[in-house]
């Protein structure tokens, strides 16, 4: 696949905060990142690894100091600032603190804010608001006139996500997408995010510390440490790399921990197993062997 066929492509991206001052700090160094259309890609790594700085480059909140960022065929650069409005319509970012993305007094008004700014007809805006609220699990009739201040943290996160979905973006970037949600809402939202890539062909890029979320959603992963790439590959490849996991302390889902523990204790298991269903099948096979 040529680079032009990627929805998002980042090459040799470096970024230094407070550059030229005694307090300068390099956050990214020669980072690369690619995501295909309809792909779901996770960015993982410890705090300070550069994850947040990277995703801020994907819709022009930060512009490259050195290196290249290209999304949907559009270059993000100081010399191409005229492309930023279209880029930000097609590439949206949901940050950890939903309050930073809520502008209006009432739920439906806030979700409609973006589409109205782009001059869409009122009838279409209403349809988009209804669809987005339904998608994130906010009933339109009962929630549309709910004051933002009266919402729980999880509900505010849903409103912020609905506001982004109402723009009908092609690339959705999520920073800890399930933070503040109860277990039921968390599981529901994860499956809906999966639908966005699998059924609707949208490119999903997400940052998370939850390896269970990575296991459920991600087609591929990029591992960052100290502002640089240290690994990338399919979720199966990353979770099977025990040396990588331990060296960078990136964690694994409980299912993977179980498989690795059994292997360490001498049991014959497939080291690339990572999903719950796969793990259950492997354990059942092992038990049949033990009984036999």
Secondary structure, DSSP 8 states (H G I E B T S, - for coil): --GGGEEEEEEEEEEEETTTSTT-EEEEEEEEEEEETT-EEEEE--TTSSHHHHHHTTTTSS--SEEEEEETTEE-SGGGGGGHHHHHHHEEEE-S-GGGG--SSBHHHHHHHHHHHTT--HHHHHHHHHHHHHHHT--HHHHTT-BGGGS-HHHHHHHHHHHHHTT--SEEEEESTTTT--HHHHHHHHHHHHHHHHTT--EEEEE-S-HHHHHHH-SEEEEEETTEEEEEEEHHHHHH-HHHHHHHT----HHHHHHHHHHHTT----TT--SHHHHHHHHHHHHHHHH-
